[in-house]
Amino acid sequence: MANIMSLKSLRNKVSRNGFDLSSKRNFTAKAGELLPVKCWEVLPSDTFKLDLKSFTRTQPLNTAAFARMREYYDFYFVPYDLLWNKANTVLTQMYDNPQHAISLDPTVNFVLSGDMPYITCSDIANYLNQIADDVESEAISQNYFGYNRGLCSAKLLEYLGYGNFFPYAESSGTTWTSKPLLQNLQLNVFGLLAYQKIYADYYRDSQWERISPSTFNVDYMDGQDMQVDISGTTRFLENYSFFDLRYCNWQKDLFHGVVPRQQYGDVAVVSSIGNVTLNGNNVLNTSALGSTTANSNIKLATGSAAVGTSMMANSQFSILVLRQAEFLQKWKEITQSGNKDYKEQIEKHWNVSPGDGFSEMCTYLGGIANSMDINEVVNNNITGNNAADIAGKGVGLGNGTISFNSQGRYGLVMCIYHCLPLIDYTTDMVSPVFTKVNAADYAIPEFDRVGMQLVDLSWMSNGVVSDYLGNDGVTFLGYAPRYIDYKTDVDSSVGAFKRSLNSWVISYNNISLANQLGSVDSNNQPTPSAAPLNYTMFKVNPSSLNPLFAVKVDSSVDTDQFLCSSFFDVKVVRNLDTDGLPY
């Protein structure tokens, strides 16, 4: 007999209906910008079907450039509980049943206020005033590309749907007191946090850029006073926050795909061994072996002496110790080869996929990519020099479908747009083919799996870059797989395309390299790093397309290079009634 007092059968009888959330979104964009062009709130049991059709035109181009650009619309689901660990408890209104402690004292852990983390319009205005366009401190007012942080933040806020805050970013004199908005609204920060969470999980290069959890997580909020304090502390202003617009990375290649070190942490060594030599005459340089230690000068045995010779060391060691060091190095190299999140590390080491939910990563739902075509525009109105003017225009078309089920979680679905230029290197490159001056510099099959190797800076530029850097100590970019120069290549342009015809290609030249090598952001740079680079080198600078376009980019949205029109055909089935009436 069922126990009626358990009330297990008592459930809300919900209606389940389909709703049309379709809409059109027109927006402008700069190359490299990660823009949240659309966002939808997700309820438990929601089922989404998103059909996207996009059309893009470019600003006028100077020429019918030999340029390649790719557009991406990517969709992500960000559950609220990844942004604030008490979100689910508050959303179910179980205020007296919290699951996360805020203190060691048991008496202060049992009541939540019921509010979500929020900021006010005046809070945002006051923050933007402190990093406005006319603030003298460049460390605060500008991002690593030199664009005004305040204007970029205002653009992010507008695209997310927080309203218009451009006046406060344009001038520190336009204060909340002098120009308040219609109402000092309280706005939850989930949209801003979700954007930064997506960046941290999928666009941040974890090999080079340090994670900053405070930009996407507010677990420090205790559930009582839920207004996020952005009153303008020095740390909040000087470091990137959840207001900052982000940029995508260049496509990984020989130069922009290097890693900062050979393995995770230090090289595994056998402590009891000193200098190790093998009988022979041909010296194998340490760069060919990827060694970073001074006591690893190894010689190859040649001739008849190679047979029956012994290895000499200054002390004895167990073969088990050597084997342990070898497998420790294997673990470090496998660890270094992946992103620094739980999911990928488990996949790397255990060869199983635990799923995004177990890694505390937001979920990638799918994406749509398309190439942008550059067509010529010929002005046949012949002038005095009897030459027709050739200009260009770019057009992009894309479409695709995404399906998604919320699986009982609250959160946000966000669409991130970015345009990725595919660069042609116009630096003073030296082919690795001609840098080999020793027999050991050429590929040796036995050493193909010995570990990572250095990528010499000269492969990218042969020293002219030192004129811009004033630093002759920069000799290498980072590490890449062994004999990488035999396994891949890069796109390049030479001749007049490096000089008078640079408007015909997406040029990455010596100055571009020097500017990015010279960018310093110690707050986001992982340490220690063997490579003398900064993570900003791998970010797409919108100004890289300046030679192509008649309009040169600056901090203003008026200089955006791409004019995009997208239609989101969104159908959602959710547990809500169609009219919300009892009859």
C-alpha positions in Angstrom: 0.0 0.0 0.0 1.4 3.4 -1.0 2.1 5.8 1.7 -0.1 8.8 0.9 1.7 10.9 3.4 4.9 10.9 1.3 3.2 13.2 -1.3 5.4 11.7 -4.0 2.8 12.0 -6.6 2.2 15.7 -6.1 3.5 17.5 -9.2 2.7 20.6 -11.0 0.8 19.9 -14.2 2.6 22.1 -16.7 1.6 23.1 -20.2 4.2 22.5 -22.9 4.0 24.6 -26.0 6.1 25.9 -28.8 7.1 29.6 -29.1 8.6 31.6 -31.9 11.5 33.7 -30.7 12.8 34.7 -34.2 14.4 38.0 -34.7 16.7 40.0 -36.9 19.9 41.5 -35.7 21.9 44.1 -37.6 25.3 45.0 -36.2 28.8 46.2 -37.1 32.1 44.6 -36.2 35.8 44.9 -36.4 38.2 42.1 -37.3 39.1 40.0 -34.3 36.4 41.3 -31.9 34.3 38.7 -30.0 30.8 40.1 -30.1 27.8 38.7 -28.3 25.3 39.4 -31.1 22.4 37.5 -29.5 21.4 36.1 -26.2 18.4 34.0 -25.0 17.4 33.0 -21.5 17.0 29.3 -21.0 14.5 27.6 -18.6 14.6 23.9 -17.4 13.3 21.5 -20.1 13.7 24.0 -22.9 14.3 22.6 -26.3 15.8 25.1 -28.9 16.1 24.9 -32.6 18.0 27.8 -34.1 18.3 28.5 -37.8 20.7 31.3 -38.7 20.9 33.1 -42.0 23.6 35.8 -42.3 24.7 38.4 -44.8 27.8 40.6 -44.5 29.1 43.5 -46.5 32.4 45.3 -45.9 33.3 48.9 -45.8 34.8 50.0 -49.1 38.2 48.4 -49.8 41.0 50.2 -51.5 41.7 47.4 -53.9 40.3 44.0 -55.0 42.6 42.5 -52.4 43.9 39.0 -52.3 42.5 38.7 -48.9 40.9 35.8 -47.1 38.6 36.2 -44.1 36.4 33.8 -42.3 33.2 34.6 -40.4 32.1 32.6 -37.4 28.8 32.5 -35.5 29.3 30.2 -32.5 26.6 29.2 -29.9 27.2 28.4 -26.3 25.1 27.4 -23.3 26.2 28.9 -20.0 24.4 27.6 -16.9 23.9 30.1 -14.1 25.5 27.8 -11.5 28.8 28.1 -13.3 28.7 31.9 -12.8 27.4 31.8 -9.2 27.4 28.6 -7.2 24.2 29.5 -5.3 22.2 30.4 -8.4 20.2 27.1 -8.4 19.3 27.3 -4.8 18.1 30.9 -5.2 16.2 30.1 -8.4 14.2 27.3 -6.7 13.7 29.8 -3.8 15.0 27.4 -1.3 16.6 30.3 0.6 16.8 28.3 3.9 18.6 25.3 2.2 21.9 26.7 0.9 24.4 24.1 -0.4 27.5 26.3 -0.2 29.1 27.7 2.9 30.0 31.3 3.2 31.6 31.0 6.7 33.0 28.5 9.1 30.4 29.7 11.5 27.3 27.5 11.1 25.0 30.2 12.3 25.6 32.4 9.2 25.0 29.9 6.5 21.4 29.2 6.4 19.5 32.1 4.8 19.9 33.6 1.3 18.3 37.0 0.4 16.7 35.8 -2.8 18.5 38.4 -5.0 20.8 37.6 -7.9 24.2 39.3 -8.3 23.5 42.8 -9.8 24.9 46.2 -10.6 23.1 49.5 -11.1 23.3 51.8 -14.1 25.0 54.5 -12.0 27.6 51.8 -11.0 28.4 51.2 -14.7 28.5 55.0 -15.5 30.9 55.7 -12.6 33.2 52.9 -13.7 33.3 54.0 -17.3 34.0 57.6 -16.1 37.2 56.3 -14.6 38.5 54.7 -17.8 37.0 57.3 -20.2 38.6 58.5 -23.4 40.0 61.6 -21.8 41.6 59.9 -18.7 45.3 60.5 -18.7 46.5 57.1 -17.5 47.0 54.9 -20.6 47.4 51.9 -18.3 43.8 52.3 -17.3 42.1 53.9 -20.3 43.6 51.7 -23.1 43.6 48.0 -23.9 46.7 46.2 -25.2 45.9 47.3 -28.8 45.7 51.0 -27.8 41.9 51.3 -28.1 39.9 53.0 -25.5 38.7 50.4 -22.9 35.6 52.5 -22.0 34.3 52.7 -25.5 34.9 49.0 -26.1 33.1 48.2 -22.8 30.2 50.4 -23.9 30.0 48.5 -27.1 29.9 45.2 -25.2 27.2 46.5 -23.0 25.1 47.6 -25.9 25.5 44.3 -27.8 24.5 42.3 -24.7 21.4 44.5 -24.1 22.4 46.5 -21.1 21.6 49.8 -22.8 23.5 52.9 -24.0 26.5 53.9 -21.9 28.7 55.5 -24.6 28.4 59.1 -23.2 30.0 58.0 -19.9 32.9 56.3 -21.8 33.5 59.2 -24.2 34.2 61.7 -21.5 34.9 61.7 -17.8 32.9 64.9 -17.6 29.7 63.2 -18.5 28.9 61.9 -15.1 25.8 60.1 -13.7 25.0 63.2 -11.7 25.1 65.4 -14.9 23.3 63.0 -17.2 21.4 60.2 -15.4 19.4 57.6 -17.3 15.7 57.4 -17.1 15.8 55.0 -14.2 18.7 53.7 -12.1 17.9 50.1 -12.9 19.3 47.1 -11.1 20.8 44.8 -13.7 22.0 41.3 -13.1 25.5 40.5 -14.2 24.9 37.1 -15.8 25.2 38.4 -19.3 28.6 40.0 -18.7 29.8 36.9 -16.7 28.6 34.5 -19.4 30.4 36.4 -22.1 33.7 36.3 -20.1 33.1 32.6 -19.2 32.8 31.7 -22.9 36.0 33.6 -23.6 37.9 31.9 -20.8 36.8 28.4 -21.8 37.0 28.6 -25.6 38.9 31.7 -26.9 41.6 32.2 -24.3 44.9 30.5 -25.2 45.5 28.7 -21.9 49.2 28.1 -22.9 50.0 31.8 -22.8 47.2 33.6 -21.0 46.5 33.2 -17.3 42.9 32.6 -16.3 41.1 35.3 -14.3 38.1 33.7 -12.5 36.9 37.0 -11.1 35.9 38.2 -14.6 33.3 35.4 -15.0 32.5 34.1 -11.5 31.0 35.7 -8.4 31.1 32.7 -6.0 32.5 35.2 -3.5 29.0 36.7 -3.1 27.5 35.4 0.1 23.9 35.6 -0.9 23.1 38.5 1.4 24.1 41.9 0.0 24.1 41.0 -3.8 25.2 44.3 -5.3 28.6 43.7 -6.9 31.1 46.2 -5.8 32.6 47.9 -8.8 33.2 51.2 -7.0 36.5 51.7 -8.8 39.2 50.0 -6.8 42.6 50.2 -8.4 42.8 46.4 -9.1 39.4 46.5 -10.8 40.4 49.4 -13.0 44.0 48.3 -13.9 43.1 44.6 -14.6 40.7 43.3 -17.1 37.2 42.8 -15.7 33.8 41.5 -16.9 33.3 44.8 -18.7 36.2 44.3 -21.1 35.7 43.4 -24.8 37.8 40.5 -25.9 39.6 39.4 -29.1 40.0 36.1 -30.8 43.4 34.5 -31.7 45.1 34.2 -35.0 44.8 30.9 -36.7 47.4 28.5 -35.3 50.4 28.1 -37.6 54.2 27.7 -37.4 54.5 31.1 -35.7 51.2 31.6 -33.9 50.9 28.0 -32.7 54.0 27.7 -30.6 53.8 26.9 -26.9 55.8 28.6 -24.1 57.7 25.5 -22.9 58.5 22.0 -23.8 56.6 20.3 -21.0 54.4 21.2 -18.0 56.8 22.6 -15.4 60.5 21.7 -15.4 62.3 19.0 -17.3 62.3 15.7 -15.6 65.9 14.8 -14.6 67.7 12.0 -12.9 69.3 13.9 -10.0 72.2 11.5 -9.5 73.5 11.8 -13.0 76.0 14.4 -14.1 77.5 15.0 -17.5 76.7 12.1 -19.9 78.7 11.5 -23.0 78.6 8.9 -25.7 81.8 8.1 -27.6 82.1 9.8 -30.9 83.1 13.0 -32.8 79.9 14.6 -34.2 78.4 17.0 -31.7 74.5 17.1 -31.7 73.6 20.6 -30.6 71.3 21.0 -27.6 68.6 22.8 -29.6 68.2 19.7 -31.8 67.5 17.7 -28.6 65.3 20.3 -27.0 67.5 20.4 -23.9 67.4 23.4 -21.6 70.1 22.2 -19.2 73.8 23.0 -19.4 75.0 19.5 -18.5 73.3 17.7 -21.4 76.0 18.0 -24.1 75.7 14.7 -26.0 77.9 13.2 -28.7 76.9 10.7 -31.3 79.1 7.7 -31.7 80.4 7.2 -35.2 82.5 4.6 -37.0 83.7 1.4 -35.5 83.9 3.0 -32.1 80.1 3.0 -32.0 80.0 -0.7 -31.5 80.4 -2.1 -28.1 81.1 1.2 -26.4 79.8 2.0 -23.0 78.1 5.1 -21.5 80.1 6.9 -18.9 78.7 8.9 -16.1 80.2 10.5 -13.0 78.0 8.5 -10.7 75.9 5.3 -10.7 72.1 5.4 -10.9 69.4 2.8 -11.0 67.7 2.0 -14.3 64.4 2.3 -12.4 65.2 5.9 -11.6 65.9 6.6 -15.2 62.7 4.9 -16.2 60.7 7.0 -13.6 62.3 10.2 -15.0 61.3 9.2 -18.5 57.7 8.5 -17.6 57.5 11.7 -15.6 58.7 13.6 -18.6 56.0 11.8 -20.7 53.3 12.9 -18.2 54.6 16.5 -18.3 54.7 16.6 -22.1 51.2 15.2 -22.5 49.9 17.7 -19.9 51.5 20.6 -21.7 49.9 19.6 -25.0 46.3 20.3 -23.9 44.3 23.1 -22.4 44.4 23.4 -18.6 40.8 22.3 -17.9 39.6 19.1 -16.3 37.9 17.7 -19.4 40.8 17.9 -21.7 43.3 16.7 -19.2 41.2 13.6 -18.5 40.9 13.0 -22.2 44.7 13.4 -22.6 45.7 11.1 -19.8 42.8 8.6 -19.5 41.5 8.6 -23.1 37.9 9.1 -21.9 35.6 12.2 -22.2 33.9 13.2 -19.0 31.7 15.8 -20.7 31.6 19.6 -20.4 29.5 19.5 -17.2 32.2 17.8 -15.2 34.9 20.2 -16.3 32.8 23.3 -15.2 33.0 24.6 -18.7 30.1 26.1 -20.6 28.7 24.0 -23.4 29.6 24.6 -27.1 26.4 23.9 -29.0 27.7 24.3 -32.5 28.7 27.0 -35.0 28.4 28.3 -38.5 31.4 29.4 -40.6 31.7 30.9 -44.0 34.3 32.6 -46.2 34.1 36.2 -47.2 34.6 36.9 -50.9 36.4 40.0 -52.1 35.1 41.2 -55.5 36.5 44.0 -57.7 34.7 47.3 -58.3 35.9 49.0 -61.5 35.4 52.7 -62.1 35.5 53.0 -65.9 35.2 56.8 -65.8 38.6 57.3 -67.3 40.6 60.2 -66.0 43.6 62.0 -67.5 46.0 59.1 -67.0 43.8 56.8 -69.0 43.6 54.3 -66.1 40.5 52.7 -64.7 40.3 52.7 -60.9 40.0 49.2 -59.3 38.5 49.1 -55.8 36.9 46.2 -53.9 34.0 45.0 -51.8 33.6 42.1 -49.6 30.5 39.9 -49.2 29.8 37.0 -46.9 26.9 34.5 -46.8 26.2 31.9 -44.1 23.5 29.6 -42.8 23.1 26.7 -40.5 21.0 25.0 -37.8 21.6 24.4 -34.1 19.5 22.2 -31.8 19.8 22.2 -28.0 18.0 20.9 -24.9 18.6 22.5 -21.5 18.5 19.3 -19.5 16.8 20.9 -16.6 19.2 23.8 -16.1 18.8 27.6 -16.0 21.1 29.6 -18.0 21.8 31.7 -21.2 22.4 30.7 -24.8 24.7 33.2 -26.4 25.8 33.6 -30.0 29.4 35.0 -30.4 30.4 36.5 -33.7 33.9 37.1 -34.9 35.7 37.6 -38.2 39.1 36.0 -38.5 41.5 37.4 -41.1 43.9 34.8 -42.6 47.2 36.6 -42.7 50.0 36.6 -45.2 53.4 37.0 -43.5 55.3 39.9 -45.0 58.0 39.9 -42.3 61.6 39.4 -43.3 61.4 35.7 -43.0 64.4 33.4 -43.4 63.5 29.9 -44.7 64.4 27.2 -42.2 65.8 25.3 -45.2 68.8 27.6 -45.3 69.5 27.9 -41.6 70.9 24.4 -41.4 74.7 24.6 -41.2 75.4 21.4 -39.3 74.6 17.8 -40.1 72.7 17.6 -36.8 70.4 20.4 -37.9 68.8 18.1 -40.6 66.1 15.7 -39.7 67.3 12.5 -38.0 64.5 9.8 -37.8 65.8 8.5 -34.5 65.2 11.9 -32.9 61.8 12.6 -34.4 60.1 11.7 -31.1 62.6 13.1 -28.7 60.5 16.1 -27.7 59.7 19.7 -28.6 62.1 22.0 -30.4 62.7 25.7 -30.4 61.2 27.9 -33.2 63.8 30.5 -34.0 62.8 34.1 -34.3 64.8 34.4 -37.5 62.3 32.1 -39.3 59.8 34.9 -38.8 62.2 37.9 -39.2 65.9 38.0 -39.7 66.8 40.8 -37.3 65.2 43.8 -38.7 62.7 43.5 -35.9 65.4 44.4 -33.4 65.3 47.9 -34.9 61.8 48.3 -33.5 62.3 46.3 -30.3 65.7 47.5 -29.2 66.2 44.0 -27.8 68.7 41.7 -29.4 68.0 39.1 -26.6 64.8 37.9 -28.3 66.0 34.9 -30.2 63.1 32.4 -30.3 59.3 32.4 -30.4 58.5 29.3 -28.4 58.4 25.5 -28.8 56.8 23.4 -31.5 56.8 19.7 -32.4 60.1 18.2 -33.5 61.2 19.0 -37.0 58.1 21.3 -37.4 59.8 23.0 -40.5 59.5 19.7 -42.3 55.8 19.2 -41.4 54.1 22.6 -42.1 54.4 25.9 -43.8 53.0 29.4 -43.7 51.3 31.8 -46.1 53.5 34.7 -47.2 53.7 37.6 -49.7 56.9 39.1 -51.2 57.9 41.7 -53.7 55.7 44.7 -54.1 53.1 43.1 -51.8 55.5 43.9 -49.0 55.9 47.5 -50.0 53.8 49.6 -52.5 51.0 47.0 -52.9 50.5 46.1 -49.2 46.8 47.1 -49.6 46.3 44.0 -51.7 47.1 41.5 -48.9 46.4 41.0 -45.2 49.9 41.8 -44.2 51.6 40.8 -41.0 54.9 42.7 -41.2 57.9 43.5 -39.0 56.1 46.4 -37.3 53.1 44.1 -36.5 55.5 41.6 -35.0 57.4 44.3 -33.0 54.2 45.8 -31.7 53.0 42.5 -30.4 56.3 41.3 -29.0 56.6 44.6 -27.2 53.2 44.4 -25.6 53.5 43.6 -21.9 50.6 42.5 -19.7 52.2 40.8 -16.7 48.9 40.4 -15.0 47.8 37.9 -17.6 51.1 36.3 -18.5 51.7 32.8 -17.2 54.9 32.5 -15.2 57.4 31.1 -15.5 57.7 31.0 -19.3 60.8 30.0 -21.2 59.7 31.9 -24.3 60.0 35.7 -24.3 56.6 36.4 -25.7 53.3 37.8 -24.4 49.8 36.4 -25.0 48.8 39.5 -26.9 51.0 38.4 -29.8 48.4 35.7 -30.6 45.4 38.1 -30.6 43.9 39.6 -33.8 44.4 43.3 -33.9 41.6 45.0 -35.9 44.2 47.5 -37.3 45.8 44.6 -39.2 43.2 45.3 -42.0 43.9 49.1 -42.1 45.8 48.9 -45.4 42.8 47.2 -47.1 40.1 49.5 -46.0 39.4 53.1 -46.8 38.3 53.6 -43.2 41.0 53.2 -40.6 39.9 51.7 -37.3 39.9 53.4 -34.0 37.9 53.0 -30.7 34.7 54.2 -32.3 32.0 51.9 -33.6 31.8 54.2 -36.7 35.1 52.7 -38.0 33.8 49.1 -37.8 34.9 47.2 -40.9 32.0 44.7 -41.3 28.3 45.4 -41.7 26.4 42.3 -40.7 22.7 41.4 -41.0 21.6 38.1 -39.4 18.2 36.5 -39.0 17.8 34.1 -36.1 14.9 31.8 -36.8 14.4 30.5 -33.2 11.8 27.9 -32.2 11.6 26.9 -28.5 9.4 24.4 -26.8 9.1 25.1 -23.1 6.8 24.3 -20.1 4.7 27.5 -20.3 1.1 28.1 -21.4 0.5 30.0 -24.6 -1.8 32.7 -23.1 -1.2 32.4 -19.3 -4.9 32.6 -18.5 -6.9 30.1 -16.4 -9.6 29.8 -19.0 
